[in-house]
Amino acid sequence: MINAYLRADGRKGIRNTIVVAYLVECAHHVSREIYYPFRVQGAHLIGFPGCFPNAYSHKMMERLCTHPNVGGALLVSLGCEGFNKGKLQETIRKSGRPVKLIEIQGTGGTRKTIAEGKAWIEQTLEQLEDTPRTPMSVDELVVGTICGGSDATSGLTANPAMGRAFDFLVEKNATCIFEETGELIGMEHWMAKRAENPELGEEIVKTVAKAAKYYAAYGHASIGPGNADGGLTTIEEKSLGAYAKSGQSMISGIIKPGDVPIRGGLYLLDVVPDGEPRFGFPNINDNAEIAELMACGSHLSLFSTGRGSVVGSAIAPVIKVCANPHTYKRMSDDMDVDAGRMLEGRATLDEVGREIYDLIIRVANGEQTKSEELGHQEFILTYKSFEPIGPACFPSAA
Amino acid sequence: MNEIATSTDTRVMVLAPGDNVAIAKSDIASGTTLSVKGQSVTLKTRVEVGHKFAFKKVAKGTKLVKYGAPIGVATQDIAPGDYMHIHNITSDYIPTYTLDEGHQFFKEH
């Protein structure tokens, strides 16, 4: 059983954070100055850099500011940007979380806004100490998975081991989300066979075809020079490894960023925008994907790496599973799990899968991950556009 | 599976029965002779952990299969013991981008 934080809207969180959110890049510096002295006490910085409004980024900010791990939000506006700050503030207020909106122009500039923001954070952090605690069972947990800095060992050790942990979670009816359809190219027909029904299987194939078209329009796949140095030859080979993160369970549905599954099971998160390719690459880096997993309700993320990624995240803890035994030796300070020992015959897939599962429960109960201890709080959000999911994407909701 | 287990060197994996790529489980030096699925193979280069090499002849145009899944196609004839990577395999979907200035990505920009 997990000892969770109970929010006024009934959602249960595993961390008690307060977010400082800039609503345009022009408010970024002021927001950073406000949050930074309080970062160890649970203040996290998120934001959206664009000046022009966008439905996707608005929905993302609403979901993130009312995430179960978030207990309150300070919105920092320059004053003249296009973000619909009133609507965001109202959504947070309705969720029962303390919220404050400050406009730098109206407040009188940088110094006054920083002082006012810090005073509010100080007072709200005190208030958050009284957040009620509540028991939370594994079936209420939402866990996302991502791989970053992959190499040829990722698909042999860390990804299948995280897939085993997903199987253990899905057995207990937790919600598990895997993603990046651009890194599932080549796997679509295998995945379709695991769909809850044939209609969902067809949607999976279409979703991956959309990703392949999108990436082709930008001239290269979601495979970088470091992946190739690490022995991954083609996007199909990278996909084969990435796909192993999903484990063996039945796929219960396809979701898009900001959709929170209403019941447990395994979900594919479609991160590639709908319509003609625009706004650049679907996800410009790993943290853009983590932000989307969080917007779908992920309390924490499993992150596999072969080359050695060091990132964590604002809002939701990141558990780093290292695939490559050489990388683990070099960067063990950043790694929570040494999955590369499977290659050396020092552990089995089931053993590492169980170790990851047990660690998830401990982290949900407050144990700090390596990236949390090191202060990592990466965050990024950019422009996208999506159509809502169709009924075939979510069979059990019908 | 027993056949694979008994005739393949412990430093090597062939993930599924129909695969035509072998995988190094640790860094293996150039010139090392290994038994892979009962065949004796001598590595022509060093092969690092997780990387691939051929253990039988693969003709140009043949699909490469790893863990039962097609991962690309051979762009030239590949001999047993040859390292297998971007110099002799290409994607069936989108070419792999490297920091090589001859790459299509640089030509387009």
Interface residues (C-beta under 8 A of the other chain):
Chain A: D151 A152 T153 L156 I185 G186 M187 W190 A212 Y215 A216 G219 H220 A221 I223 G224 P225 N227 A228 G230 G231 T233 T234 I235 E236 E237 L240 G306 N324 P325 H326 L343 E344 G345
Chain B: T10 M13 I23 K25 S26 E48 V49 G50 H51 K52 K66 Y67 A69 P70 I71 G72 M84 H85 I86 I89 T90 S91 D92 Y93 I94 P95 T96 Y97 T98 L99 Q104 F105 E108
